[in-house]
Amino acid sequence: MTSIVKFEGVWGVGDETPHCYLLTVDDFTFLLDCGWDEKFDKSYIDRLAKILPRVDCVLISYSDPLHMGALPYLVGRCQLTCPVYATVPVFKMGQMFMYDWFQSHHNYDLVEHFTLDDVDSAFELITQVKYNQSVPMRGKGIGLSISAQPAGHMIGGAIWRIIKDGEGDIVYAVDFNHKKERHLGGCELDKITRPSLLITDAFNASYRQERRRHRDEKLVAQLQETCRNGGNVLIATDTGGRVLEMTHMLDQMWSTRESGLSAYSLAILSNTGYHVIHFAKQMIEWMSEKLTKAFDSLRTNPFSFKHLKFCHNLTDLSRLPSPKVVLASFPDLECGYARELFVQWATNPKNTIILTSRTGPDTLARRLIDNPQIRTFKLLEKRRMKLEGSELDEHYRMKREQEQQQQRIKMEEVESSSDSENEDGLEAGKHDIIVLHEKAGNQSMFRSRKHHPMFPFHEEKIRGDDYGEYINLDDFDISSMKEDNKENLENLQIPYEDDDLMDIEEPPSKCVSQTVTVRVTAQVLFIDFEGRSDGESIRKIVEAMHPLRVILVRGSPTDLQAFSQNIRSMTKAKVFTPSLGEVVNASMESHIYQVKLAESLVSALMLKPSGREVEVAWVDGIVSFPTESIDEAVEEGDRQVIASESQQDREMPTLSVISAETAPLHNPVFINDIRLSEFKQVLSRAGISSEFNAGILWCANGTLALKKQESGSLSLEGPVSADYFEIRELLYSQYAMI
């Protein structure tokens, strides 16, 4: 019988941006993405924490915070321990996203939601998979398997396909892109036909994109105009997703002499920018076929940039000569260096601010996109200030108290461990232990060893892990060194490269905030680099897939309603548009059973080829279910055979043949999927001329017309003649009639 499939929108329904959904197949529960945004909505986390014990598996589609932003919190604070699956690039770039996201907030505010240790713990749970790799589930998920399909949009982006033995597929596809880009190929949803359930979004249902050529020309023209007028350009982008497409494109533009941009500075400003490009160099096989072939033939890495400079802070950026074009994170302008540069550069009319993504509602970038006429607004500016005077003294006093408290706790642990060792036996080192020789008469061959006085010695236990002995940091404390050694150490200069991450203790600081008024005189433009399919393309893809059930998430109420009506008219599928917290039963209404074919029925089958290496036959039979009386009537030998079978096989019904006299009559059924182009070749081999015109195949000098019906079959129209019957006979020969 078919599985019971239930769906619940934890977040990402309506106009909300992050994705987080709950999918239950029988008793096995999938968490489809666990995104978060800049609002850090606590009510969403509370809802998610309540259902977290039911989650058996987490599937991550993309590496940005909108799809995996809540994962560190769930692992660090909610003790999530179930398996998490993501592709290799999503694992690598997801770490860079989370590190940059944390550091962008930490630079001017206290981050209470998760720590860098939580990020590391979260990614330790992730199992990395490749495209088309089938991963079977365990425990309650026996019989279920998952596989990731290319989704475009971001490197390693995945369309998750959930498969159950003997049943239809469940496809989770959000934010996909079917178009081929410079560094990525398109999605492959067209290879999945007639899934039992399709979960997708309606975010771009009514959105029309401009052509890629016009978009690129618009960007180049704006860069040239701004830089030639002496202004700077801020391009707000993400950390490790869409930024790869933009850096690859801009570096090519800077390499082209005709663009005239090579005279200006091009930089990426991010906490993890260098490492993002470093990882991109190692994942060429996950990119487009064009880049892969170029790398194989020319042996040049497309992400070995010649003009792009890496800046890790505003001081590095200030060293670059102006005019300059800067890619900074994040695209919503709610945090990170992009927000800081916006506040600095928005007041200069020579500068340009380019927004590349329609972020969530109520974000700074979304307000600028929806209301481009707004030129003055108030912002809450946060920043860190170094502690001085009494505040600095109080900080060091509290720090000393904490260190003393930790030292006392450490000493108590050492004393308790030493006491436990003393209880096990006499500790060596306090007294010389002298054992007298036993008398010769009492000695035996097993107690003939002599004992001598021994000097006290206590061997300390060395503790360690798989990487060796634990290091005592006190042994390397420079405060215990002499003054001359300190001076020598300070004079010693250790060279390091810009990409090295130096663990330098931050000076004591505090977070302050104030409301400032920003007057935007710079030019603000939205140029679409989201990398998502538009509404018309999504409709064509869904129509080609022809799903039986569709669940629409994430979109405005108008888009959800219009898109659901389009899908119903195109595919006759049942469409759900659940609200927040609503549980949808997406199980199939028809009952499907597995049956065993009796030997008499198999031998009576009249199989006929239907094309494409498939044979079909019409069956008239009767289904019989096993009963307890039958099991009790079998002989002992048969009982042993039945006992060796699984419980499922024993309970499976049997389909037996019925006699031809009792079989009901039925109309002939024609089975095959014939294309007009293929049938044109059949007519050509038979010596009949034909030609296409407006999607219709005209035959017999234009007197007979072959058309494709909505059901997929071909219809022959025209006057009845000898040609008509000849073409009809050829058409029937291409079908399997049963």
Buried (B, 14 or more C-beta within 10 A) or exposed (E): EBBEBBBBBBBBBBBBBBBBBBBBBBEBBBBBBBBBBBBBBEEBBEBBBEEBEEBBBBBBBBBBBBBBBBBBBBBBBBEBEBBBBBBBBBBBBBBBBBBBBBBBBBBBBEBEBBBBEBBBBBBEBBEBBEBEEEBEBEEBBEBBBBBBBBBBBBBBBBBBBBBBEEBBBBBBBBBBBBBBBBBBBBBBBEEBEEBBBBBBBBBBBBBEBEEEEEBBEBBBEBBBEBBEEEBBBBBBBBBBBBBBBBBBBBBBBBEEEEBBBEEBBBBBBBBBBBBBBBBBEEBBEBBBEBBBEBBEEEEEBBBEBEBBBBBBEEEBBEEBEEBBBBBBBBBBBBBBBBBBBBEEBBEEEBBBBBBBBBBBBEBBBBBBBEEEEEEEEEBEBBBBEEBEEEEBEEBEEEEEEEEEEEEEEEEEEEEEEEEEEEEEEEEBEEEEEEEEEBEEEEEEEEEEEEEEEEEEEEEEEEEEEEEEEEEEEEEEEEEEEEEEEEEEEEEEEEEEEEEEEEEEEEEBBEEEEEEEEBEBBBBBBBBBBBBBBBBBBBBBBBBEBBBBBBBBBBBBEEBBBBBBEBBEEBBEBBBBBBEBEEEBEBBBEEEEEEBBBBEEBEEBBEEBEBBEEEEBEBBBBEEBEBEEEEEEEEEEEEEEEEEEEEEEEEEBEBBBBEEEEEEEEEEEEBBBEBEBEEBBEBBEEEEBEBEEEEEBBBBBEEEBBBEBEEEEBBEBEBEEEEBBEBBEEBBEEBBBBB
